[in-house]
Amino acid sequence: MDTSLDSPSATRGWPPPRWSRRSGWARNQPISQLMAQALQYPELISLAAGFVDNETLPVEKTRQALAELMDDPRLARAALQYGSTAGNPELRDRLRARLAHMDQKPELEQAIELDQVIVTAGSNQLLHLVAEALFDPGDVCLCAAPSYFVFLGTLANLGVHSVPVETDQDGLVPEALEHQLAHFQRSGQLERVKAVYLVSYFDNPAGITLPLKRREQVLEILRRWNRHQRIYLIEDGAYRLLRYYGEDVPSLRSLDESGQLVVWTDTFSKCFSPGVRVGWGVLPPELAQVVLDLKGNVDFGSPHFAQCVINQVLARGLLEPHVEVLRRAYRTKLEAMLQALEEHLGPLPGCRWIRPQGGLYVWLTLPPEVDTRPEGPLFHAAVERGVLYVPGHYCYPTHGGPVPHNTIRLSFGVQPPERIAQGVRLLAEAITEVL
Ligand SMILES: Cc1ncc(COP(=O)(O)O)c(C=O)c1O
């Protein structure tokens, strides 16, 4: 076999490869490093990775769903065959009904056409396709600051400017959204703004759920600005089912009477299994068509087998009891984290955090002089003690506004309660050292 091309000398003297401009925009994204770090140092207490709890993964329920699927040769063959670009129609029908049920709005089921429901390989794929459908390089997506950093990376990949909209303890501030839109209009650049992005339940990273009143205010603002030009609201509902306290709030999607404004994205990664990786969404009709055109050229359908498994899980009523198990487990973990924060960080001046009612994250703000970035002293002090966190600056949109360097995202999803408490104690020691 001629292996000459494998040796470095074979390409000596060649000019360097030429990558796309887009690949340059993709550099330095944090997610892969963070996932790899967690796997590379299993001995460290990772309060960083957004993995879900390993112990509660639905092994038995998946086995049951799989057995029922495989026991019926007709269903089994269909599951093992390619699906369609939009996804399994039976599953999409169920998903439409689910959204209407969650929002206690039965008429929504009739109002949503099946063509508007799209199933993807995780909701990240859907977020990516929506971004591809809407944005050209240089366009603007207004994002709650802080925001889900992987979506900020998706925007960066496409050359889109993510521009911050201020948030407070209740999430995105409606007046700040109005202010940003007015700013773009004054500078004659409104047409660059194509969408607003927010995680509406127990957001990643801050753990906040946008209250009903603000949902209505945000929609009122967008309805008004949509008279000038179309600006979509991308509502990421990834954590909606992971509620441990209080009552559910209607989705922005259900409050959008026109059905033309809000893009709803959701996933079974957090409430069932990220390994199965099924995401879904309900899109305004015209946008759905554009997304399907793009998706047809990408994969002409996400893995059908995974969709059939989820369809079986829903058909057999296996999801709800599983979500109850998750709620109990995560609530205990959240309480362990909040208690440890109270005990170990409470006495430290200038440290504060948001108490979430669900989700997987607690957002921490430290005194302004503490730099939480990986190159700063705290990160090293924390790793030396054996604990990992996500530096909060990753979660800020890239264009506009000073980015705070004194925030941290802590995840309570993965570790058992004792390790959460220990991790917070070690983090507090590291903070005390650098203060
Ligand atoms: C806010 C948010 N949206 C979407 C996702 C995507 O999840 P998946 O692609 O696994 O469905 C995540 C995953 O962490 C998330 O935190």
The ligand as a Gaussian input file, in Angstrom:
#p B3LYP/6-31G(d) Opt

LIG

0 1
 C      -31.638000      26.345000      26.453000
 C      -31.329000      25.140000      25.648000
 N      -31.883000      25.012000      24.449000
 C      -31.636000      23.949000      23.674000
 C      -30.789000      22.950000      24.094000
 C      -30.525000      21.837000      23.119000
 O      -30.746000      20.602000      23.517000
 P      -30.836000      19.391000      22.459000
 O      -30.152000      19.794000      21.211000
 O      -30.177000      18.269000      23.150000
 O      -32.283000      19.199000      22.243000
 C      -30.164000      23.043000      25.345000
 C      -29.203000      22.020000      25.778000
 O      -28.496000      22.155000      26.735000
 C      -30.452000      24.174000      26.145000
 O      -29.884000      24.335000      27.338000

